[in-house]
């Protein structure tokens, strides 16, 4: 198509409200428009990209025997009451009443709808396994939408649900899907995406993986081992700490530590190491405000996700008042009120002599040894991994922490939904069971933005050819020059005839600089420049957006050159 | 794919809650599943059909220079407040509050979102004309969803919006879109769809057309002329009535008509013709309950849409109480209270001597002549056309009334939205104007169901090949027979190799009758039956779902036969 007809404005100034590059470039390039908090419309440029991403995903889902279906955006509350999530999910789930006062929800995920769709179909073991998926809009009322398309409230998602009669069968399918996802990320041009073990959160189930694009603007912390293949989301990464015993236990002693309410204060006052101090972090259960104290070594932080999983219910940072059975700033595991439950992190194990709060205003214990002084101490893993930490896989102190954008996830759900929603099949012996589920998600818009974040320069995105809005950007920089116009027009027609997707800039009275700036913002991989100067030598200029190619090519050879270049770019993507 | 893997159950019994055939067949065939009132999930079979319909629509929209975009399902109320529709639309528009108590709506149409997307882009006349469209889910909280996919609450719709700088330009584009729609209906296999002039309703604007599939189960009444091309929706059809004057005016007389509260009672009591009686139908304005009386000739019905357009605001059937300034059963235009507004229909014009209520309990006037007895009588068109009525186009008494399903609509919106939402462009002389809009909709699911309603027999749908879930249905009715299985397997592989979409039924232990019943429910146009009996003669059976073809074909020629048949079926669709 001709650029002059393309709906969407391009401009130079970086919008003040864009904190990450992909967002700024996609606003500046006329890809998206803000409609409301976390809600955007897509201009034609972005729609062309998302349509290509969707088709790649569709092909890969069909290749692993997925069958495309469609679930509703709006669902009756009953469906979510069946699974229990109508009550257990917070206000990310939009609830409203329809005209007849029936309670409805907006789909933020579709496990319930999937089980509902196949509950009758899946009554015999002979129907298994099967997988259904959809590509559909979802609305999740996020508290803090951010970073353009990275975290929004309304988004298009591919969500897939597989059903199995055994854990082994699920695991086999899960492995196929794991590979399909890797192919998807390769095909959209970000083969560098890594998988990490993750926490399943509210989805239920056990084993799950996230596909992470390592990138500074990501919201997730990823733990990677530089010595082996270990990778995990911070929320799921096991933290291993080895304290070396001096075999020299001091006596337990309660001493006055006036105005020492922080670990730093206490260590400085007592001239002790932070590594032999005990830090208390206090939470309350959402349900009844009961106190839960997490004790970790002074130099570690609490991993709330792990703690929450251990407690088995929702918790929030505590408010300690004068009435509380806790003395803020002086909380320690020895002598703590039996009205509170507490957990001791692995990082405290094996510390000979520890400094810890004495549960008494202005006092700490020194010489505390948990194994000796507490009855039945149990250690649990509730701390965050640190840079340089010990790898749970190879055992070397080689962990590093990076930021990542989650571009996909896969979950082994187990029977959480089939049990609660009473989906059963009869096996070949006539016995009934709940099928075992897996689910597999990719956010389309976030993936587009992530590719942009990974592949751009200061002038615009550098789209991989497989998802670029067009394959070729043809600039006729002097359309008032008769020869230039004719050569460019002819090339345009020839390229279209050969099924090349071309955006053709033949705008009158637009400076070459403006044309190039626009081309940079559209990020089309192959660029052709037709100009009177080049035509004097009977050639056109052909270059790539990533600057790896920049050639003068004879007019007569231009078409073949481009067809070859295009083919090479596609095969390069598959041969990474 | 293999039928045994297809997700979705097929069954024989017609569901009790299905009032129309397409709904019953699409439930019985595993196309759709009820989720809630007017809300369905789509199984893979239906999704394959809707995907094909969407692609046909997309091609035709692109062909008339449409650019695909995407608007959000959820929008902030502010956007709809700008146009005024947040307040003017009833409870079909779902309104809710998000987690931060901001007012939101669910998109039931996207004029506001379209204007919002291009308001800045369209600031110069040089950008015009342009058209943007999307294919997206919508939710409209219908009071009475019915007939399966025909009238639902959540649906996928293609909605397009064009922008112009002159009425002439809009009309030119409108004509292009008019043709594109005809191509779409031809390509999906229902070229018999007709266009009718329609009322624009809440969309605003003037000229509009609906595309109607004439069908008994339709909700719309269509007025057609058997002598010329005139076609209109009942809501928009002009009603012409000619009363022949006898030039013999009687004197106005008020006479007692005890217990005559209906037209029939009065005519019978007075032995007069219904054609010289005056019927009153009473409404109230929604805003202030003020009475509005519509007078029509006794044998006509009031067309509420025309009346509503004339009144210029929402009205509802009146409740007449003892306090009302109206005497129920005895309401007439002569001597009516000046507290009520009234309208006299064209059908009353030229009646010499009329019977009409005397606005007094138990009394009617006879010999009423409106021109003589009322001051300044004006006649308006507020009655419904009747069978045999006069065609407003050719003037012959040749109107007939049929039922139709609306499968698409196109509107000339004018500046309703660009004015209210303050979208302006600067023309080449520097003056500012509001652009002129058109909008163009097609409901995808309703179109699929309409094709099914138009093309089915008692056993299942007869899908046109262009939108059929598969092109070929291959039945191996004795997969336990080695030769049958091999011939069928080979054909399956060959057909796939030649890009034929095949559904292959090689289920073991399923009776042939069951296989054929399933094939009928899937409605695939070409069927191949491989059986030991046919193979004795080295042939397979090839037939079409519409029964126009039924042949025995040698195994070796089967592939070519099918490829030719397939090609012919596609070209037949385009050559209707």
Interface residues (C-beta under 8 A of the other chain):
Chain A: X1 X5 X6 X7 X8 X9 X30 X33 X35 X36 X37 X39 X40 X41 X42 X43 X44 X46 X47 X48 X50 X51 X65 X67 X68 X69 X70 X71 X72 X73 X74 X75 X76 X78 X79 X91 X92 X94 X96 X98 X99 X100 X102 X104 X106 X113 X116 X117 X118 X120 X121 X130 X132 X136 X137 X139 X141 X143 X153 X154 X156
Chain B: X5 X6 X7 X8 X9 X30 X33 X35 X36 X37 X39 X40 X41 X42 X43 X44 X46 X47 X48 X50 X51 X65 X67 X68 X69 X70 X71 X72 X73 X74 X75 X76 X78 X79 X91 X92 X94 X96 X98 X99 X100 X102 X104 X106 X113 X116 X117 X118 X120 X121 X130 X132 X136 X137 X139 X141 X143 X153 X154 X156
